[in-house]
């Protein structure tokens, strides 16, 4: 990461399709000792994020339009279990 006056430019892979320059006002100090990912999430050819499932955390049956459907709680790759949807 390079500092350019009040901007930071990230050193990203040449094929990445995300913006690489951020203003310092967008950053917040962190006082946690978290593991930070060094890999970018998978994106399709349009540059849109494509979530990839890691695990099914729970499943349940729900009645919907007079039919029973299976609902699942999914943990996605590169996310915490608490962020599952």
Secondary structure, DSSP 4 states (H G I P E B T S, - for coil): -EEETTEEE----TT--S--EEEGGG-----S------SPPPB-TTS-B---EEEEEEEEEEEETTEEEEEEEEEETTS-GGG--
